[in-house]
Amino acid sequence: MCQLTMIDVKDEKVFPVNMVKYLTMLTTLENNYDGFGYSSFNSIDIVKSAKPAINWWGENYQNFTENFINGIYHVRRSSYKNVKPVDEHAHPFQENSIILAHNGSLNVVHDHMDIDLFSEFIHRFDLIDSQKFLKVLATYVGEGIVSAEAIDKAIDVFRGTFAFLIRDLNAQDVWVVRGKTKFLHRVNIYSRDEGEVSGMIVNTHYDQLRMLREIFNDTQLSYSMGEISLLPEETVFHYTPGTYKLDNVGKALEDRKNRNLKPVAKHLTAGKVGTGVGAATNPFDSVVRLIIKCGVSLRELLVISEVLFNRNFLLLDKTELGYLEDFLKQLSNESFSGRHEAWDEGKKRIETFINAKAYAQTKLSFPYILNSKSAIDKAFEDVSPNV
């Protein structure tokens, strides 16, 4: 589970930098090693890295000043277990004036009525689910500002689990969204003398807030943390920094019975695979034939399916199998753009026919077909036979 955090306090005396470090590092102890990032309310820039939060703080703590405290934070635990974490997949993400951090796992509803609006990016396998959601949201927002309606429309294009922190640079506000299965908690910080609210924290994990509150209340003389509360499920909150109040403005339904889908008859009879339409023949049979033709192993197919659809290919519906068939057809027609031949020739060059040995020696990302032909050629050129 990823960690989402939003911190908004009156000044650095309320919540010192070391407390920010402590809160975001706690998740690393729960195997969240796949990236760390934040977006400060005092900046339009995003800072993020594929490094674990504990490593990032070790390198950057001295440069993190009180000016950066207020903002949204993300500690990542990737859903893609076989894909090496990269900076590009660390949260938050930005599209136009919208910045987003996400906890959960989403799958595209390929027969959604608006799916053609997103054709330029929705099937790109270099984008993870959170990036696709942000691009869908940005499409609905257009040149305007984020709204509860736009968030609801974007959620309708996906199935899965979610909690979001969404920052709108144009409106200078934040949207806090909790689905059904991913939690968000909030706690206020009070002045001990006057009792006024001097800050607020939203965080995924209750236990982390509880441990933080114990340390905070034992060490801070002028401020104290109040009771920790769980935000209501399937709810959209609007937040204006500095107010320390979350306004309930709408619903964020996770289990939707009435989606804006294409008519069934049109969807099933158009006859063209790859546009969200079922083919006349069983697409699973066609996929199997293409797998054999392309020489794709079962493990490679599993990774491709996870990257494209964020789930096992055996669980794909008919529409998704159609998109997988299109993808494999493209690979077959292009002969993997030379990647297949480069892989086979490379294995001959290092005198092995064992894929595991080739991966170990070249350090190529698995599966090899997701690497460019030039990257495969170079990887084998750098390896001597019988290493």
PEMOQUI-V345712 format. One record per residue. RES is the residue in one small letter. PHI is phi in whole degrees, 0 to 359 (none if undefined). OMEGA is omega in whole degrees, -180 to 180 (NA if undefined). NEAR is the number of other ideal C-beta (glycine too) atoms within 8 Angstrom. Layout:
BEGIN
res=RES phi=PHI omega=OMEGA near=NEAR
res=RES phi=PHI omega=OMEGA near=NEAR
END
This chain:
BEGIN
res=m phi=none omega=176 near=9
res=c phi=286 omega=176 near=14
res=q phi=248 omega=170 near=15
res=l phi=256 omega=179 near=17
res=t phi=219 omega=169 near=14
res=m phi=236 omega=179 near=15
res=i phi=238 omega=175 near=13
res=d phi=216 omega=-177 near=12
res=v phi=229 omega=-176 near=13
res=k phi=297 omega=176 near=6
res=d phi=199 omega=-173 near=6
res=e phi=294 omega=178 near=9
res=k phi=292 omega=-179 near=7
res=v phi=288 omega=-176 near=10
res=f phi=218 omega=-176 near=12
res=p phi=295 omega=-179 near=8
res=v phi=302 omega=-178 near=11
res=n phi=296 omega=176 near=6
res=m phi=287 omega=176 near=11
res=v phi=298 omega=178 near=13
res=k phi=301 omega=-177 near=11
res=y phi=299 omega=-177 near=10
res=l phi=297 omega=-177 near=14
res=t phi=282 omega=178 near=14
res=m phi=280 omega=-178 near=11
res=l phi=303 omega=-177 near=12
res=t phi=292 omega=179 near=14
res=t phi=301 omega=180 near=11
res=l phi=290 omega=179 near=6
res=e phi=256 omega=176 near=8
res=n phi=71 omega=173 near=5
res=n phi=269 omega=-173 near=14
res=y phi=252 omega=-163 near=7
res=d phi=260 omega=175 near=11
res=g phi=144 omega=179 near=17
res=f phi=214 omega=177 near=15
res=g phi=196 omega=178 near=15
res=y phi=205 omega=174 near=13
res=s phi=229 omega=-178 near=15
res=s phi=280 omega=178 near=12
res=f phi=297 omega=-179 near=9
res=n phi=266 omega=-178 near=7
res=s phi=210 omega=175 near=8
res=i phi=265 omega=-177 near=3
res=d phi=271 omega=174 near=6
res=i phi=246 omega=175 near=10
res=v phi=244 omega=180 near=8
res=k phi=202 omega=-176 near=12
res=s phi=203 omega=175 near=10
res=a phi=285 omega=-180 near=9
res=k phi=289 omega=174 near=9
res=p phi=301 omega=-178 near=11
res=a phi=304 omega=-178 near=13
res=i phi=296 omega=177 near=8
res=n phi=289 omega=-178 near=8
res=w phi=299 omega=-179 near=11
res=w phi=295 omega=179 near=12
res=g phi=298 omega=-178 near=7
res=e phi=267 omega=-169 near=7
res=n phi=236 omega=-175 near=8
res=y phi=302 omega=-177 near=9
res=q phi=294 omega=-178 near=4
res=n phi=263 omega=-179 near=5
res=f phi=270 omega=-176 near=10
res=t phi=262 omega=-179 near=6
res=e phi=297 omega=180 near=8
res=n phi=294 omega=-175 near=6
res=f phi=261 omega=-170 near=11
res=i phi=300 omega=-177 near=12
res=n phi=288 omega=-180 near=10
res=g phi=161 omega=178 near=14
res=i phi=247 omega=-175 near=14
res=y phi=231 omega=179 near=15
res=h phi=216 omega=173 near=20
res=v phi=244 omega=-167 near=14
res=r phi=265 omega=166 near=14
res=r phi=232 omega=-169 near=12
res=s phi=293 omega=172 near=10
res=s phi=278 omega=-177 near=8
res=y phi=261 omega=-171 near=9
res=k phi=291 omega=-177 near=5
res=n phi=261 omega=-179 near=6
res=v phi=248 omega=-179 near=10
res=k phi=295 omega=179 near=4
res=p phi=299 omega=178 near=11
res=v phi=229 omega=-179 near=7
res=d phi=304 omega=-176 near=8
res=e phi=297 omega=-178 near=4
res=h phi=262 omega=174 near=12
res=a phi=286 omega=178 near=15
res=h phi=267 omega=-2 near=13
res=p phi=284 omega=174 near=15
res=f phi=247 omega=178 near=11
res=q phi=228 omega=174 near=10
res=e phi=223 omega=-175 near=9
res=n phi=57 omega=-177 near=6
res=s phi=261 omega=-175 near=6
res=i phi=251 omega=178 near=15
res=i phi=242 omega=-173 near=13
res=l phi=224 omega=169 near=17
res=a phi=236 omega=-170 near=15
res=h phi=226 omega=169 near=15
res=n phi=238 omega=180 near=13
res=g phi=139 omega=-178 near=12
res=s phi=214 omega=-174 near=8
res=l phi=236 omega=173 near=15
res=n phi=236 omega=-179 near=11
res=v phi=289 omega=172 near=11
res=v phi=272 omega=-170 near=12
res=h phi=289 omega=178 near=9
res=d phi=258 omega=176 near=9
res=h phi=292 omega=-177 near=13
res=m phi=301 omega=-176 near=6
res=d phi=264 omega=-171 near=9
res=i phi=302 omega=-179 near=15
res=d phi=292 omega=178 near=5
res=l phi=294 omega=-173 near=6
res=f phi=248 omega=-173 near=13
res=s phi=299 omega=-178 near=8
res=e phi=289 omega=-174 near=4
res=f phi=223 omega=-168 near=9
res=i phi=293 omega=-179 near=11
res=h phi=253 omega=179 near=8
res=r phi=288 omega=-178 near=7
res=f phi=276 omega=176 near=9
res=d phi=273 omega=178 near=3
res=l phi=257 omega=175 near=8
res=i phi=272 omega=-173 near=8
res=d phi=302 omega=-179 near=13
res=s phi=295 omega=179 near=11
res=q phi=294 omega=179 near=10
res=k phi=295 omega=178 near=16
res=f phi=300 omega=-179 near=15
res=l phi=299 omega=180 near=13
res=k phi=294 omega=176 near=13
res=v phi=296 omega=179 near=13
res=l phi=300 omega=-180 near=16
res=a phi=297 omega=177 near=11
res=t phi=295 omega=179 near=9
res=y phi=292 omega=-179 near=9
res=v phi=289 omega=-179 near=13
res=g phi=62 omega=180 near=6
res=e phi=267 omega=-179 near=3
res=g phi=270 omega=179 near=6
res=i phi=239 omega=-179 near=8
res=v phi=297 omega=179 near=12
res=s phi=221 omega=177 near=8
res=a phi=298 omega=179 near=10
res=e phi=295 omega=180 near=7
res=a phi=296 omega=178 near=12
res=i phi=297 omega=180 near=17
res=d phi=297 omega=180 near=13
res=k phi=295 omega=179 near=10
res=a phi=292 omega=179 near=12
res=i phi=299 omega=-177 near=11
res=d phi=295 omega=-178 near=11
res=v phi=276 omega=-175 near=13
res=f phi=229 omega=166 near=15
res=r phi=248 omega=177 near=5
res=g phi=140 omega=-176 near=11
res=t phi=245 omega=-176 near=10
res=f phi=196 omega=159 near=16
res=a phi=216 omega=-175 near=14
res=f phi=231 omega=161 near=13
res=l phi=242 omega=-174 near=16
res=i phi=236 omega=-180 near=14
res=r phi=251 omega=179 near=15
res=d phi=253 omega=-178 near=14
res=l phi=292 omega=-180 near=9
res=n phi=290 omega=-179 near=6
res=a phi=274 omega=-178 near=7
res=q phi=56 omega=177 near=7
res=d phi=224 omega=-177 near=11
res=v phi=226 omega=175 near=13
res=w phi=246 omega=180 near=16
res=v phi=251 omega=-173 near=16
res=v phi=236 omega=175 near=14
res=r phi=241 omega=174 near=14
res=g phi=279 omega=-176 near=13
res=k phi=264 omega=-170 near=8
res=t phi=258 omega=177 near=6
res=k phi=257 omega=-172 near=13
res=f phi=271 omega=167 near=10
res=l phi=220 omega=179 near=13
res=h phi=241 omega=176 near=14
res=r phi=225 omega=177 near=12
res=v phi=214 omega=177 near=14
res=n phi=265 omega=175 near=10
res=i phi=248 omega=-174 near=16
res=y phi=243 omega=171 near=12
res=s phi=285 omega=-179 near=9
res=r phi=293 omega=-176 near=8
res=d phi=282 omega=-172 near=5
res=e phi=259 omega=180 near=4
res=g phi=75 omega=-179 near=6
res=e phi=279 omega=178 near=6
res=v phi=287 omega=-179 near=8
res=s phi=246 omega=180 near=11
res=g phi=177 omega=-180 near=14
res=m phi=210 omega=177 near=12
res=i phi=232 omega=171 near=14
res=v phi=246 omega=-176 near=13
res=n phi=211 omega=-179 near=15
res=t phi=295 omega=-167 near=14
res=h phi=262 omega=176 near=12
res=y phi=293 omega=-176 near=9
res=d phi=300 omega=179 near=6
res=q phi=293 omega=177 near=13
res=l phi=296 omega=180 near=14
res=r phi=296 omega=178 near=9
res=m phi=296 omega=179 near=9
res=l phi=297 omega=-179 near=13
res=r phi=297 omega=179 near=11
res=e phi=299 omega=179 near=8
res=i phi=293 omega=-177 near=10
res=f phi=298 omega=-176 near=13
res=n phi=290 omega=178 near=9
res=d phi=277 omega=-172 near=5
res=t phi=248 omega=-177 near=5
res=q phi=266 omega=-176 near=7
res=l phi=279 omega=-172 near=3
res=s phi=261 omega=-176 near=7
res=y phi=224 omega=178 near=14
res=s phi=216 omega=176 near=9
res=m phi=268 omega=-180 near=12
res=g phi=271 omega=-179 near=8
res=e phi=287 omega=178 near=4
res=i phi=269 omega=-179 near=12
res=s phi=235 omega=177 near=7
res=l phi=271 omega=178 near=8
res=l phi=292 omega=180 near=14
res=p phi=301 omega=-179 near=7
res=e phi=288 omega=177 near=8
res=e phi=52 omega=-176 near=10
res=t phi=226 omega=176 near=12
res=v phi=252 omega=178 near=14
res=f phi=244 omega=173 near=13
res=h phi=256 omega=-177 near=12
res=y phi=227 omega=173 near=14
res=t phi=255 omega=-178 near=9
res=p phi=308 omega=179 near=10
res=g phi=95 omega=-179 near=5
res=t phi=269 omega=-178 near=6
res=y phi=60 omega=179 near=9
res=k phi=228 omega=175 near=6
res=l phi=262 omega=-180 near=10
res=d phi=263 omega=178 near=7
res=n phi=286 omega=-174 near=8
res=v phi=238 omega=-179 near=7
res=g phi=173 omega=-179 near=10
res=k phi=256 omega=177 near=7
res=a phi=228 omega=-173 near=14
res=l phi=289 omega=-180 near=8
res=e phi=269 omega=177 near=12
res=d phi=262 omega=-174 near=5
res=r phi=255 omega=178 near=8
res=k phi=267 omega=-177 near=4
res=n phi=239 omega=177 near=3
res=r phi=265 omega=179 near=8
res=n phi=275 omega=-174 near=6
res=l phi=259 omega=175 near=10
res=k phi=293 omega=177 near=10
res=p phi=304 omega=-175 near=6
res=v phi=301 omega=-177 near=7
res=a phi=300 omega=179 near=6
res=k phi=296 omega=-177 near=8
res=h phi=296 omega=-173 near=14
res=l phi=265 omega=-173 near=8
res=t phi=247 omega=-178 near=7
res=a phi=295 omega=169 near=8
res=g phi=84 omega=-180 near=6
res=k phi=241 omega=179 near=7
res=v phi=286 omega=178 near=11
res=g phi=106 omega=174 near=8
res=t phi=246 omega=-179 near=6
res=g phi=81 omega=-175 near=10
res=v phi=238 omega=179 near=14
res=g phi=285 omega=179 near=9
res=a phi=273 omega=-179 near=12
res=a phi=293 omega=179 near=3
res=t phi=264 omega=179 near=6
res=n phi=292 omega=-176 near=6
res=p phi=296 omega=180 near=14
res=f phi=295 omega=178 near=7
res=d phi=298 omega=180 near=8
res=s phi=295 omega=178 near=11
res=v phi=298 omega=180 near=13
res=v phi=299 omega=179 near=8
res=r phi=297 omega=180 near=8
res=l phi=292 omega=177 near=12
res=i phi=301 omega=180 near=10
res=i phi=295 omega=-179 near=7
res=k phi=296 omega=-177 near=7
res=c phi=278 omega=-178 near=11
res=g phi=72 omega=-180 near=6
res=v phi=275 omega=179 near=10
res=s phi=282 omega=179 near=8
res=l phi=298 omega=180 near=5
res=r phi=297 omega=179 near=8
res=e phi=295 omega=179 near=12
res=l phi=296 omega=179 near=11
res=l phi=299 omega=179 near=10
res=v phi=293 omega=179 near=13
res=i phi=302 omega=-180 near=16
res=s phi=295 omega=179 near=13
res=e phi=296 omega=-179 near=13
res=v phi=291 omega=-177 near=10
res=l phi=284 omega=-170 near=11
res=f phi=236 omega=179 near=12
res=n phi=65 omega=173 near=12
res=r phi=196 omega=-178 near=9
res=n phi=299 omega=-176 near=8
res=f phi=295 omega=178 near=13
res=l phi=291 omega=-179 near=4
res=l phi=259 omega=-178 near=5
res=l phi=290 omega=175 near=11
res=d phi=276 omega=-174 near=5
res=k phi=298 omega=180 near=7
res=t phi=295 omega=-179 near=12
res=e phi=294 omega=175 near=10
res=l phi=298 omega=176 near=13
res=g phi=296 omega=178 near=15
res=y phi=293 omega=177 near=15
res=l phi=297 omega=178 near=16
res=e phi=299 omega=178 near=15
res=d phi=300 omega=-179 near=10
res=f phi=298 omega=-179 near=12
res=l phi=292 omega=176 near=13
res=k phi=298 omega=180 near=9
res=q phi=297 omega=177 near=8
res=l phi=298 omega=-179 near=10
res=s phi=294 omega=-178 near=10
res=n phi=295 omega=-179 near=6
res=e phi=267 omega=-174 near=7
res=s phi=50 omega=-178 near=8
res=f phi=60 omega=-176 near=12
res=s phi=54 omega=179 near=7
res=g phi=88 omega=-177 near=8
res=r phi=292 omega=-179 near=13
res=h phi=298 omega=179 near=11
res=e phi=295 omega=180 near=9
res=a phi=297 omega=179 near=12
res=w phi=294 omega=-179 near=13
res=d phi=296 omega=179 near=8
res=e phi=293 omega=179 near=9
res=g phi=296 omega=178 near=14
res=k phi=296 omega=176 near=12
res=k phi=295 omega=-177 near=7
res=r phi=297 omega=180 near=9
res=i phi=262 omega=172 near=14
res=e phi=59 omega=174 near=6
res=t phi=212 omega=174 near=8
res=f phi=245 omega=-178 near=3
res=i phi=264 omega=-177 near=6
res=n phi=301 omega=-178 near=7
res=a phi=301 omega=180 near=6
res=k phi=292 omega=179 near=8
res=a phi=296 omega=178 near=15
res=y phi=296 omega=-178 near=11
res=a phi=297 omega=-176 near=7
res=q phi=280 omega=-176 near=10
res=t phi=272 omega=-176 near=12
res=k phi=64 omega=177 near=6
res=l phi=290 omega=177 near=11
res=s phi=291 omega=179 near=8
res=f phi=267 omega=-3 near=9
res=p phi=277 omega=-174 near=11
res=y phi=297 omega=-176 near=13
res=i phi=292 omega=176 near=12
res=l phi=272 omega=174 near=9
res=n phi=263 omega=178 near=10
res=s phi=288 omega=179 near=7
res=k phi=299 omega=-179 near=10
res=s phi=296 omega=179 near=6
res=a phi=293 omega=178 near=9
res=i phi=294 omega=179 near=16
res=d phi=302 omega=-177 near=10
res=k phi=294 omega=-179 near=8
res=a phi=298 omega=180 near=13
res=f phi=285 omega=178 near=14
res=e phi=297 omega=-178 near=6
res=d phi=277 omega=-178 near=6
res=v phi=249 omega=177 near=11
res=s phi=269 omega=179 near=5
res=p phi=301 omega=174 near=7
res=n phi=60 omega=178 near=5
res=v phi=291 omega=NA near=6
END
